[in-house]
Amino acid sequence: VAASRIQGTLPPFESFAANRFRVGPDWQLIKIATKAPRNYSPGGAELELYFGGTQQEIDLGPVYVFRVDPAE
């Protein structure tokens, strides 16, 4: 099992999304849908991935971030 977290890059490093998912031998698309609690400047938030003690090769990427008009 792997985990992800999205958080701000400055103190207090507020986290606004956390997910767990299984990593298997086949390619898979993992979607993390979330809404940021405020506007972040470029580089102001980061995606962290945790693979713990898994003994396997992980091919990662690409990661896309889409901005939706906040008026929605």
C-alpha positions as CSV (number, residue, x, y, z in Angstrom):
1,V,0.0,0.0,0.0
2,A,1.3,3.5,-0.9
3,A,0.0,6.8,0.3
4,S,-0.1,10.4,-0.9
5,R,-0.5,13.8,0.8
6,I,-0.8,17.3,-0.6
7,Q,0.3,20.1,1.7
8,G,1.6,23.6,1.7
9,T,5.4,24.2,1.5
10,L,5.6,26.8,4.3
11,P,4.8,26.5,8.0
12,P,2.3,25.3,9.3
13,F,2.5,22.9,6.3
14,E,-1.3,22.5,6.2
15,S,-2.3,19.2,4.6
16,F,-5.5,19.3,2.5
17,A,-5.6,15.9,0.8
18,A,-4.5,12.4,1.9
19,N,-5.1,9.1,0.1
20,R,-4.0,5.4,0.2
21,F,-3.8,3.2,-2.8
22,R,-2.4,-0.2,-3.8
23,V,0.6,-0.5,-6.1
24,G,0.6,-3.5,-8.3
25,P,2.6,-5.1,-11.2
26,D,0.5,-3.4,-13.9
27,W,0.3,0.2,-15.0
28,Q,-2.5,2.1,-13.3
29,L,-3.8,5.7,-13.3
30,I,-4.4,7.1,-9.9
31,K,-6.6,10.2,-9.7
32,I,-6.5,12.4,-6.6
33,A,-9.4,14.9,-6.7
34,T,-9.2,17.6,-4.1
35,K,-9.9,21.3,-3.5
36,A,-7.2,23.5,-2.0
37,P,-8.5,25.5,1.0
38,R,-6.9,28.7,-0.4
39,N,-4.9,30.0,-3.4
40,Y,-1.2,28.9,-3.4
41,S,1.5,30.7,-5.3
42,P,3.6,28.6,-7.7
43,G,5.7,26.2,-5.6
44,G,3.5,26.9,-2.6
45,A,2.1,23.3,-2.3
46,E,3.6,19.9,-2.9
47,L,2.5,16.3,-3.5
48,E,4.3,13.8,-1.3
49,L,4.2,10.0,-2.1
50,Y,5.1,7.4,0.5
51,F,6.0,3.8,-0.5
52,G,7.1,2.6,2.9
53,G,9.1,-0.6,2.9
54,T,7.8,-1.9,-0.4
55,Q,10.4,-3.8,-2.3
56,Q,9.5,-3.1,-5.9
57,E,10.4,-0.8,-8.7
58,I,8.0,2.2,-9.1
59,D,7.8,4.1,-12.4
60,L,6.3,7.5,-11.6
61,G,5.0,10.2,-13.8
62,P,3.8,12.4,-15.2
63,V,1.9,14.3,-12.6
64,Y,-0.7,16.8,-13.9
65,V,-2.3,19.6,-11.8
66,F,-5.5,21.1,-13.3
67,R,-6.9,24.4,-12.1
68,V,-10.6,24.9,-12.2
69,D,-12.2,28.3,-12.0
70,P,-12.9,28.9,-8.3
71,A,-16.2,30.5,-9.2
72,E,-17.6,27.0,-10.0
